[in-house]
Amino acid sequence: MLFSSSRLRLTRVAATLALATAAAWLFQVLGTPLPWMIGPLLATAAGMMAGAPLAAAAPLRNAGQWAIGTALGLYFTPQVVGTVASHWVAIAVGIAWALAIGSAFGLFLARSNRHIPGLDRATTYFASAVGGASEMAVLAERHGGRIDLVASAHSVRILLVVLIIPFGFQFTGIHGLDPFVPGPRHVDTGGLLVLVALTAAASLLLQRLDKPNPWVLGSLAAAATLTASGIELSALPQWMTNLGQLFIGVALGSRFTPAFLHTAPRWLFTVAAGTVAMIAASGAFALLLAQWTDVHPATLMLGTSPGGIAEMCITAKALQLGVPIVTAFHVTRMAAVVLLAGPLFRWSQRRAGAATS
């Protein structure tokens, strides 16, 4: 019985990958941005919500995150590390912006969805935090929030950001502004095997330590450390980064299960409206921040947008928009939000309790 169940799941995963590959190829032919991520994302999401027998596999999602983390880490040459470090003030401002815009989004969700049964402050707070979806869902559960609403909010936010920003950049012709290139330029078979082993080991270590986004951050840290030290083992083959995008697209699309359609419609609508507002506000903030830095507004837009680290850094890499700076923005922001979200929530709860007593 167990063998039969495992075989059925493998069949569903294989069917999902076949559908995702066909979608990626179609979107590439159509000339859309990020075809290897957006095509699989939309095809998987549509199939899942229609009740098709599709399934994602956690190991493949991890492999996709590993590929993206490693590819990003290869940009951090000694010269690039110095350049990124010189923008630490802008990165710190970006963290403050993420916390502020998340708080504003939470207030909007709370005021717009008062009629939803069981909706509490923990739910709206962690649903609006611009951080990792899985980490925010765990924190929401720990503080008594509704995981279904938190998970659906982050799914809608990431979906809209992944669609709106790349297509918006393509429509306006923004690309190819990046002065940064990866350290290693050529694929060396022996070096690639060593690179895979070292980055995978770092990811496994972070996973064992129960750290957030271990397969992105572990591989990123290992590859960046090697590159910054002048050790250039190998570039990643293009097919690896394409597969990485495909696996991430499938993982994102698989969140949109048939049950997703039964989530409170008003909640989903307000999440979508709030996300569009956050994207617009981040664009305005990026333009303002660009007045005080030498970073292009498009790079700052990606760095301060309410998207996930993997998705926005993939966008930066595909459109050649300041990959290391965008990566630094998102890595530091994710770490700050994950570390501060819980304490800030408890502090605000104590403050609210003191005000009403």
Secondary structure, DSSP 8 states (H G I E B T S, - for coil): -HHHHHHHHHHHHHHHHHHHHHHHHHHHHHT-SSHHHHHHHHHHHHHHHTT-S----HHHHHHHHHHHHHHHHTT--HHHHHHHHTTHHHHHHHHHHHHHHHHHHHHHHHHH-TTSTT--HHHHHHHHSSS-HHHHHHHHHHTT--HHHHHHHHHHHHHHHHHHHHHHHHHHT---------S--S--HHHHHHHHHHHHHHHHHHHHTT-SSHHHHHHHHHHHHHHHTT-------HHHHHHHHHHHHHHHHTT--GGGGGS-HHHHHHHHHHHHHHHHHHHHHHHHHHTTSSS-HHHHHHHHSSS-HHHHHHHHHHHTS-HHHHHHHHHHHHHHHHHHHHHHHHHHHHHHHHHH-
